[in-house]
Amino acid sequence: MPKLKRLLVSACFETAQRRRHCSRNQEHVICQGDKCLVIKENMSKNNYCMECAALILQKARQDLDCLCDEIEA
């Protein structure tokens, strides 16, 4: 049986080893030692503060819920 295709990109939470800026809002600073969401896409890493990470995950959940609703319809 063929391997299932992954719908979600590679994402994880990391503890920042240095000061970073959020990829969604450059005004949001991720300080050293802060937890942040890291999304790897096309050989690059995007860092998101926890405020933006919550919004990204909420949007992803809504999108997945819509897809699931279409299956059941």
Secondary structure, 3 states (H helix, E strand, C coil): CCCCCCCCCEEEEEECCCCEECCCCCCCEECCCCEEEEEEECCEEEEECHHHHHHHHHHHHHHHHHHHHHHHC
